[in-house]
Amino acid sequence: MKILFVTTISDTVNAFLIPHIQMLINSGHQVDLAFDIHSEVDPRISDMGCIIHSISFKRSIKNKKNLTAFKNIRALIKKERYHLIHTHTPIASVLTRLAYITVPGLDTSIVYTAHGFHFFNQAPLINWLLYYPVEKFLSRYTSVLVTMNNEDYQRAIRKFRADHTRLVNGVGVNLDKFSPCSQRDKMQLRKKYGYSEDVFILFYAAEFSQRKNQMLLIHAINRLKNKIPAVRLLLAGTGDLLEPCRNLIEQLHIREHVQLLGYQKNIHELLTISDAAVSSSRQEGLPVNIMEAMATGLPVIATRCRGNRDLVSHGYNGILVDIDNIAQMAEAIQAIFANKTLQATYGKNSLKRIEAYSLSCVLAEMKKIYNLVMPMNDHKQQKTFCSKKTTKTEPAKR
C-alpha cells in the first residue's frame, strides 16, 4: 500500500515519526514523505527506502510560498494517488486536505494528527477566527482525526465531523532511552558535566519563544538565588528569544544560576543529572519534554496549560502553577527543593503514569487506527461537499 506522510518541516519527522514510519514499512507498505527540508533529514529515512518530496510549506499562514506548496502537494497527490495520507502539523495538514478535495476520483484515506490545535481555552480571538472554521470544515474530509490531549479531543468529538476521532497518548516516548538510573550513576554523570553533588538542578528543553516562556523561569530563579544558592536552571534549545533571555540573565546577574546550553542531542543525560523538570509554557499539545522527564523518574513543575495538565497531576507527580505566575513557580521550586521525600514520591508516580505513553503503547494504538481506515480503500468513494456522521471512538487508556 502506498502511504504519504506530510509535515510542514523535516524536523517533525526527525524528532518524532521515524518509529511510526518504520512500523508501516515493516508491515510491507511503501512510505513517501513530503515536507520542507528545514534541517538535514535523518539518514535513517533514506536507509528505510522512503522517497522524499521537498514541498515548500511555511509555518506562517501569511507566507505566499504556501500557495506554491499547495500546487505542489496537489500535483503529487494527483500523480501518485496514495491509498493513505497521514498529515501532521497545522499548515501542511490544511494545505494537503484542501488539495485532496480538489482532486477528483481519489481512493484515499486521510489521517490527521493534531499535535495541538491553535485554538484552545484562553487562546487569542484571532486564533479562533482564523483556524477554528478551517479545521471544522476540513474535518468533514478527514477519515481519522487523532488528538493528543483531552481538551482537543472533547472539542473535536463535539464540534467536528471526522469519520472517526481518537485520543492517542502523543507520539510515544522511548522508555529504553529515557529511564531512571542509580544515584551512583547520576553523580558520576554529574562529574562528567562539571556539576557537584550538592547543586539542585532544574531542566527545561524547548525552543526559546513566547510560547515556551523561558523568561518566567529566569525571573523565578532570580527570586530564589539567595534562598537556594545551589539552584541551577539548565535551558536547552535555540530560538528567536535566546538572546533576549541571555540579556535578561546578565541584567539580573544570575549567570551562575541559569545556564543556556543551546541545541543538545544528549537530552537523556541532562535529564539524568537533574533533580526536577520544569515547564513554563503558555500552550502545549502534549509536550514530549515532560514525557521524557517523567520517564527518567523526575518530579515535574509545570504551568497549568493544555497538554501539561494531561501529564502532570497536581500533588501526584508534580506541581502545577498558573501561567505567567512567577511567584507560584518560585514557590513550587522551593517546595520540591525542601522536601526530598516529595521529590522521590513524585518521581515514582511519574514512572507509573508514563507507562501508558510509551512508544510501544502508542504504536499499538496507531496500528489500530491504520487498520481501521486501510480496508476502506477498496470500496469507499471520494468525499463530496456534504455532511456526514462522525463515529466517536474511545480514547487511549491514560
Secondary structure, 3 states (H helix, E strand, C coil): CEEEEEEEEHHHHHHHHHHHHHHHHHCCCEEEEEEECCCCCCHHHHHCCCEEEECCCCCCCCCCHHHHHHHHHHHHHHHHCCCEEEEECHHHHHHHHHHHHCCCCCCCEEEEEECCCCCCCCCCHHHHHHCHHHHHHHHHHCCEEEECCHHHHHHHHHHCCCCEEEECCCCCECCCCCCCCCHHHHHHHHHHHCCCCCCEEEEEECCCCCCCCHHHHHHHHHHHCCCCCCEEEEEECCCCCHHHHHHHHHHHCCCCCEEEEECCCCHHHHHHCCCEEEECCCCCCCCHHHHHHHHCCCCEEEECCCCHHHHCCECCCEEEECCCCHHHHHHHHHHHHHCHHHHHHHHHHHHHHHHHHEHHHHHHHHHHHHHHHHHHHHCCCCCCCCCCCCEECCCCCC
